[in-house]
Amino acid sequence: MRFTLGIEEKLKSKKVIQQLFAEGNRVKSFPLQLIYLKKEHYSEFPIKVGFTVPKRAVKLAVNRNRIKRMMREVYRKNKQLFSENINEKYIFMFIYMTNDETKYDDLELSIKKICDKFLIKIKEDEQN
């Protein structure tokens, strides 16, 4: 597995993002929230992902962009945790939920917790 986050893996379509927010399931691990939806897409990668930091939470664009860069980097380094354990194609949106800036290590821990919760939740859904 390559540790890259190319354009094919990024979630860009407005229609798909609207559908994700309307129909998606949520998993939280402070300070992040993951919204996910099982959806067929034409990428060779099993997951298309987007990252967002609300303007309401972090006022300065410089700080929002820095947090998004950190979120992308943490996901890039740990994406194999998600993709190795799923068989379907999914779309993801990571949302930053706090007003405070967090450290890289806290984001990494949060992503790993979200991964565990996500995998447990999809296994429960498959059994039902």
C-alpha atoms as an extended CHARMM CRD file, in Angstrom:
* protein
*
       128  EXT
         1         1  MET       CA              0.0000000000        0.0000000000        0.0000000000  PROA      1               0.0000000000
         2         2  ARG       CA              1.2680000000        3.4260000000       -0.9330000000  PROA      2               0.0000000000
         3         3  PHE       CA              1.1430000000        6.1340000000        1.7070000000  PROA      3               0.0000000000
         4         4  THR       CA             -0.1410000000        8.8500000000       -0.6050000000  PROA      4               0.0000000000
         5         5  LEU       CA             -3.3470000000       10.8430000000       -0.7390000000  PROA      5               0.0000000000
         6         6  GLY       CA             -3.8470000000       11.5230000000       -4.4130000000  PROA      6               0.0000000000
         7         7  ILE       CA             -6.6020000000       13.3530000000       -6.2260000000  PROA      7               0.0000000000
         8         8  GLU       CA             -8.3960000000       10.0570000000       -6.9710000000  PROA      8               0.0000000000
         9         9  GLU       CA             -8.9100000000        9.5470000000       -3.2280000000  PROA      9               0.0000000000
        10        10  LYS       CA            -10.3180000000       13.0100000000       -2.4870000000  PROA      10              0.0000000000
        11        11  LEU       CA            -14.0320000000       13.6580000000       -2.2320000000  PROA      11              0.0000000000
        12        12  LYS       CA            -14.8970000000       16.5450000000       -4.5430000000  PROA      12              0.0000000000
        13        13  SER       CA            -18.4510000000       16.1280000000       -5.9070000000  PROA      13              0.0000000000
        14        14  LYS       CA            -21.0060000000       18.5050000000       -4.3570000000  PROA      14              0.0000000000
        15        15  LYS       CA            -23.8620000000       16.0770000000       -5.0440000000  PROA      15              0.0000000000
        16        16  VAL       CA            -22.0580000000       13.2190000000       -3.3160000000  PROA      16              0.0000000000
        17        17  ILE       CA            -21.1220000000       15.4310000000       -0.3500000000  PROA      17              0.0000000000
        18        18  GLN       CA            -24.7660000000       16.5250000000        0.0330000000  PROA      18              0.0000000000
        19        19  GLN       CA            -25.8730000000       12.8910000000       -0.0950000000  PROA      19              0.0000000000
        20        20  LEU       CA            -23.2230000000       11.9890000000        2.4940000000  PROA      20              0.0000000000
        21        21  PHE       CA            -24.4710000000       14.6280000000        4.9600000000  PROA      21              0.0000000000
        22        22  ALA       CA            -28.1180000000       13.6540000000        4.3610000000  PROA      22              0.0000000000
        23        23  GLU       CA            -27.8030000000        9.8490000000        4.5470000000  PROA      23              0.0000000000
        24        24  GLY       CA            -24.4590000000        9.1610000000        6.2360000000  PROA      24              0.0000000000
        25        25  ASN       CA            -23.7610000000        7.5400000000        9.6010000000  PROA      25              0.0000000000
        26        26  ARG       CA            -21.5950000000        9.2360000000       12.2070000000  PROA      26              0.0000000000
        27        27  VAL       CA            -18.7810000000        8.1280000000       14.4810000000  PROA      27              0.0000000000
        28        28  LYS       CA            -17.1860000000       10.5280000000       16.9910000000  PROA      28              0.0000000000
        29        29  SER       CA            -13.9230000000       10.6400000000       18.8600000000  PROA      29              0.0000000000
        30        30  PHE       CA            -13.0970000000       14.0680000000       20.2140000000  PROA      30              0.0000000000
        31        31  PRO       CA            -12.0290000000       16.3400000000       18.4950000000  PROA      31              0.0000000000
        32        32  LEU       CA            -13.0290000000       14.6160000000       15.2400000000  PROA      32              0.0000000000
        33        33  GLN       CA            -16.2360000000       13.3000000000       13.7690000000  PROA      33              0.0000000000
        34        34  LEU       CA            -16.4500000000       10.8860000000       10.8380000000  PROA      34              0.0000000000
        35        35  ILE       CA            -19.4600000000       10.7910000000        8.5520000000  PROA      35              0.0000000000
        36        36  TYR       CA            -19.4220000000        7.7440000000        6.2960000000  PROA      36              0.0000000000
        37        37  LEU       CA            -21.6570000000        6.2310000000        3.6560000000  PROA      37              0.0000000000
        38        38  LYS       CA            -21.3650000000        3.0240000000        1.6660000000  PROA      38              0.0000000000
        39        39  LYS       CA            -21.4360000000        4.2460000000       -1.9260000000  PROA      39              0.0000000000
        40        40  GLU       CA            -20.1170000000        2.8350000000       -5.1640000000  PROA      40              0.0000000000
        41        41  HSD       CA            -17.6420000000        5.1290000000       -6.9180000000  PROA      41              0.0000000000
        42        42  TYR       CA            -15.3320000000        4.7380000000       -9.8730000000  PROA      42              0.0000000000
        43        43  SER       CA            -12.0420000000        5.1620000000       -8.0460000000  PROA      43              0.0000000000
        44        44  GLU       CA             -9.6770000000        2.2230000000       -7.6590000000  PROA      44              0.0000000000
        45        45  PHE       CA             -9.3010000000        3.1560000000       -3.9890000000  PROA      45              0.0000000000
        46        46  PRO       CA            -11.9390000000        1.8070000000       -1.5810000000  PROA      46              0.0000000000
        47        47  ILE       CA            -12.3770000000        5.1460000000        0.2250000000  PROA      47              0.0000000000
        48        48  LYS       CA            -12.9330000000        8.6850000000       -1.0170000000  PROA      48              0.0000000000
        49        49  VAL       CA            -12.3070000000       11.1960000000        1.7540000000  PROA      49              0.0000000000
        50        50  GLY       CA            -12.8480000000       14.8700000000        2.5490000000  PROA      50              0.0000000000
        51        51  PHE       CA            -11.7970000000       17.0650000000        5.4640000000  PROA      51              0.0000000000
        52        52  THR       CA            -13.5180000000       20.1140000000        6.8770000000  PROA      52              0.0000000000
        53        53  VAL       CA            -13.0260000000       22.6050000000        9.6870000000  PROA      53              0.0000000000
        54        54  PRO       CA            -16.0880000000       24.8110000000       10.3210000000  PROA      54              0.0000000000
        55        55  LYS       CA            -15.5570000000       28.5530000000       10.1910000000  PROA      55              0.0000000000
        56        56  ARG       CA            -17.7760000000       28.8310000000       13.2570000000  PROA      56              0.0000000000
        57        57  ALA       CA            -15.2890000000       26.7560000000       15.2690000000  PROA      57              0.0000000000
        58        58  VAL       CA            -11.9930000000       28.2010000000       13.9770000000  PROA      58              0.0000000000
        59        59  LYS       CA            -12.2410000000       31.8000000000       12.8290000000  PROA      59              0.0000000000
        60        60  LEU       CA             -8.8980000000       32.3930000000       11.1130000000  PROA      60              0.0000000000
        61        61  ALA       CA             -8.3970000000       30.7780000000        7.7020000000  PROA      61              0.0000000000
        62        62  VAL       CA             -4.7090000000       30.2610000000        8.4570000000  PROA      62              0.0000000000
        63        63  ASN       CA             -5.5850000000       28.0990000000       11.4530000000  PROA      63              0.0000000000
        64        64  ARG       CA             -8.3510000000       26.2150000000        9.5840000000  PROA      64              0.0000000000
        65        65  ASN       CA             -5.9620000000       25.3730000000        6.7620000000  PROA      65              0.0000000000
        66        66  ARG       CA             -3.2690000000       24.2250000000        9.1950000000  PROA      66              0.0000000000
        67        67  ILE       CA             -5.7190000000       21.9100000000       10.9590000000  PROA      67              0.0000000000
        68        68  LYS       CA             -6.8950000000       20.4720000000        7.6250000000  PROA      68              0.0000000000
        69        69  ARG       CA             -3.2770000000       19.8410000000        6.5930000000  PROA      69              0.0000000000
        70        70  MET       CA             -2.6620000000       17.9950000000        9.8600000000  PROA      70              0.0000000000
        71        71  MET       CA             -5.8590000000       15.9510000000        9.4450000000  PROA      71              0.0000000000
        72        72  ARG       CA             -4.8810000000       14.9610000000        5.8990000000  PROA      72              0.0000000000
        73        73  GLU       CA             -1.3900000000       13.9580000000        7.0250000000  PROA      73              0.0000000000
        74        74  VAL       CA             -2.6960000000       11.8610000000        9.9270000000  PROA      74              0.0000000000
        75        75  TYR       CA             -5.1910000000       10.1380000000        7.6190000000  PROA      75              0.0000000000
        76        76  ARG       CA             -2.5280000000        9.5680000000        4.9490000000  PROA      76              0.0000000000
        77        77  LYS       CA             -0.2520000000        7.8140000000        7.4330000000  PROA      77              0.0000000000
        78        78  ASN       CA             -3.0470000000        5.6970000000        8.9350000000  PROA      78              0.0000000000
        79        79  LYS       CA             -5.3830000000        5.0190000000        6.0050000000  PROA      79              0.0000000000
        80        80  GLN       CA             -4.3510000000        1.3800000000        5.7980000000  PROA      80              0.0000000000
        81        81  LEU       CA             -6.1900000000        0.8330000000        9.1090000000  PROA      81              0.0000000000
        82        82  PHE       CA             -9.4240000000        1.6860000000        7.3020000000  PROA      82              0.0000000000
        83        83  SER       CA             -8.8560000000        0.1990000000        3.8630000000  PROA      83              0.0000000000
        84        84  GLU       CA             -7.3860000000       -3.1850000000        4.8570000000  PROA      84              0.0000000000
        85        85  ASN       CA            -10.4470000000       -4.1740000000        6.8650000000  PROA      85              0.0000000000
        86        86  ILE       CA            -13.2910000000       -3.2560000000        4.4960000000  PROA      86              0.0000000000
        87        87  ASN       CA            -14.6530000000       -4.9810000000        1.4200000000  PROA      87              0.0000000000
        88        88  GLU       CA            -17.0530000000       -2.3120000000        0.1470000000  PROA      88              0.0000000000
        89        89  LYS       CA            -16.4610000000        1.1900000000       -1.2020000000  PROA      89              0.0000000000
        90        90  TYR       CA            -17.1290000000        4.1090000000        1.1390000000  PROA      90              0.0000000000
        91        91  ILE       CA            -17.0800000000        7.8860000000        1.1720000000  PROA      91              0.0000000000
        92        92  PHE       CA            -15.8080000000        9.6880000000        4.2900000000  PROA      92              0.0000000000
        93        93  MET       CA            -15.8960000000       13.2140000000        5.6620000000  PROA      93              0.0000000000
        94        94  PHE       CA            -13.7910000000       14.1150000000        8.6880000000  PROA      94              0.0000000000
        95        95  ILE       CA            -15.0820000000       17.1280000000       10.6320000000  PROA      95              0.0000000000
        96        96  TYR       CA            -13.0770000000       18.9990000000       13.2480000000  PROA      96              0.0000000000
        97        97  MET       CA            -15.3900000000       19.7820000000       16.1830000000  PROA      97              0.0000000000
        98        98  THR       CA            -13.5580000000       21.9960000000       18.6960000000  PROA      98              0.0000000000
        99        99  ASN       CA            -12.5480000000       25.6460000000       18.9440000000  PROA      99              0.0000000000
       100       100  ASP       CA             -9.0870000000       24.8540000000       20.2850000000  PROA      100             0.0000000000
       101       101  GLU       CA             -6.1310000000       23.8490000000       18.1620000000  PROA      101             0.0000000000
       102       102  THR       CA             -5.0290000000       20.3370000000       18.9190000000  PROA      102             0.0000000000
       103       103  LYS       CA             -1.6710000000       18.6790000000       18.5610000000  PROA      103             0.0000000000
       104       104  TYR       CA             -0.7280000000       16.1940000000       15.8770000000  PROA      104             0.0000000000
       105       105  ASP       CA             -0.5300000000       13.3320000000       18.3950000000  PROA      105             0.0000000000
       106       106  ASP       CA             -4.0640000000       14.0130000000       19.6380000000  PROA      106             0.0000000000
       107       107  LEU       CA             -5.3920000000       13.9510000000       16.0700000000  PROA      107             0.0000000000
       108       108  GLU       CA             -3.5780000000       10.6940000000       15.3720000000  PROA      108             0.0000000000
       109       109  LEU       CA             -5.0370000000        9.0710000000       18.4850000000  PROA      109             0.0000000000
       110       110  SER       CA             -8.5000000000       10.3310000000       17.5540000000  PROA      110             0.0000000000
       111       111  ILE       CA             -8.2390000000        8.9100000000       13.9960000000  PROA      111             0.0000000000
       112       112  LYS       CA             -7.2300000000        5.5070000000       15.3710000000  PROA      112             0.0000000000
       113       113  LYS       CA            -10.1710000000        5.5030000000       17.7940000000  PROA      113             0.0000000000
       114       114  ILE       CA            -12.5270000000        6.5070000000       14.9970000000  PROA      114             0.0000000000
       115       115  CYS       CA            -11.1740000000        3.6630000000       12.8620000000  PROA      115             0.0000000000
       116       116  ASP       CA            -11.8890000000        1.1320000000       15.6100000000  PROA      116             0.0000000000
       117       117  LYS       CA            -15.4140000000        2.4870000000       16.1520000000  PROA      117             0.0000000000
       118       118  PHE       CA            -16.0690000000        2.5580000000       12.4030000000  PROA      118             0.0000000000
       119       119  LEU       CA            -14.9880000000       -1.0560000000       11.9090000000  PROA      119             0.0000000000
       120       120  ILE       CA            -17.1190000000       -2.2140000000       14.8440000000  PROA      120             0.0000000000
       121       121  LYS       CA            -20.1290000000       -0.3190000000       13.5220000000  PROA      121             0.0000000000
       122       122  ILE       CA            -19.9140000000       -1.6800000000        9.9740000000  PROA      122             0.0000000000
       123       123  LYS       CA            -19.5540000000       -5.2330000000       11.2980000000  PROA      123             0.0000000000
       124       124  GLU       CA            -22.7150000000       -4.7070000000       13.3710000000  PROA      124             0.0000000000
       125       125  ASP       CA            -24.5070000000       -3.3770000000       10.2870000000  PROA      125             0.0000000000
       126       126  GLU       CA            -23.4370000000       -6.4080000000        8.2310000000  PROA      126             0.0000000000
       127       127  GLN       CA            -24.8110000000       -8.7760000000       10.8580000000  PROA      127             0.0000000000
       128       128  ASN       CA            -28.2110000000       -7.0290000000       10.9260000000  PROA      128             0.0000000000
